């Protein structure tokens, strides 16, 4: 496990990518549902505001989900695979 709580050699699913308040945020989920991100934008961290929580419909929970600024999150990974998916949101 990394210092920020990510599991090494493990896949995470991308649930959402949005730009909110000038920040490009990614919401990822550990399919095992365990292990919590402890870096910037971790659940309960100082980066969150009530407005951002409401805009992203995000709730803090020990569920393997994490949100982070795209650039800082991806910097720590050696490889990332991506696949285009369509949003089900209007």
C-alpha positions as CSV (number, residue, x, y, z in Angstrom):
1,X,0.0,0.0,0.0
2,X,1.3,3.5,-0.8
3,X,1.6,6.3,1.7
4,X,-1.6,7.7,0.4
5,X,-3.6,4.5,0.9
6,X,-3.7,3.2,-2.7
7,X,-3.1,-0.5,-3.2
8,X,-0.1,-1.3,-5.3
9,X,-0.7,-3.3,-8.5
10,X,-4.4,-2.9,-8.1
11,X,-7.1,-1.7,-10.5
12,X,-9.4,1.2,-9.7
13,X,-12.6,2.0,-11.6
14,X,-13.2,5.5,-12.8
15,X,-16.7,6.5,-11.8
16,X,-16.6,10.2,-12.7
17,X,-14.4,13.0,-14.1
18,X,-15.6,16.5,-13.6
19,X,-14.4,20.0,-13.5
20,X,-15.8,21.9,-10.5
21,X,-14.7,25.3,-9.3
22,X,-11.7,25.2,-11.7
23,X,-10.5,21.8,-10.5
24,X,-10.4,18.6,-12.5
25,X,-11.5,16.0,-10.1
26,X,-11.6,12.2,-10.6
27,X,-13.8,9.9,-8.6
28,X,-12.3,6.4,-8.4
29,X,-13.5,3.2,-6.7
30,X,-11.5,0.3,-5.4
31,X,-13.7,-2.7,-6.5
32,X,-12.8,-4.5,-3.3
33,X,-14.3,-1.6,-1.3
34,X,-11.5,-1.4,1.2
35,X,-8.5,0.8,1.6
36,X,-9.0,4.5,1.8
37,X,-7.2,7.4,0.1
38,X,-5.4,9.6,2.6
39,X,-4.0,12.2,0.3
40,X,-5.4,15.6,-0.7
41,X,-9.2,15.4,-1.2
42,X,-9.4,12.3,1.1
43,X,-12.7,12.0,2.9
44,X,-12.9,14.6,5.6
45,X,-9.8,16.6,4.3
46,X,-9.7,20.4,4.3
47,X,-10.1,20.7,0.6
48,X,-13.8,19.8,0.7
49,X,-16.4,22.5,1.1
50,X,-20.1,22.1,1.6
51,X,-20.6,23.5,-1.9
52,X,-18.3,21.0,-3.5
53,X,-19.9,18.1,-1.6
54,X,-23.3,19.1,-2.8
55,X,-22.2,19.8,-6.4
56,X,-20.6,16.3,-6.6
57,X,-23.2,14.6,-4.5
58,X,-20.4,13.1,-2.5
59,X,-20.6,11.6,1.0
60,X,-17.7,10.5,3.2
61,X,-17.7,6.8,3.7
62,X,-15.3,3.9,4.2
63,X,-16.3,2.4,0.8
64,X,-13.2,2.4,-1.3
65,X,-14.2,5.5,-3.2
66,X,-11.9,8.4,-3.6
67,X,-11.8,11.8,-5.2
68,X,-8.7,13.6,-6.1
69,X,-7.4,16.3,-8.4
70,X,-6.5,14.5,-11.6
71,X,-3.0,15.8,-12.0
72,X,-1.8,15.0,-8.4
73,X,-3.4,11.6,-8.4
74,X,-2.1,10.4,-11.7
75,X,1.4,11.6,-10.9
76,X,2.0,8.7,-8.5
77,X,1.1,6.0,-11.0
78,X,3.4,4.3,-13.5
79,X,0.7,3.1,-15.8
80,X,-2.9,3.9,-16.4
81,X,-5.3,2.3,-18.9
82,X,-8.3,4.2,-20.0
83,X,-11.5,3.4,-21.9
84,X,-14.2,5.7,-23.1
85,X,-17.6,5.2,-21.5
86,X,-20.8,7.2,-21.9
87,X,-22.3,9.0,-19.1
88,X,-25.8,8.0,-17.9
89,X,-26.3,11.5,-16.4
90,X,-28.4,14.0,-18.4
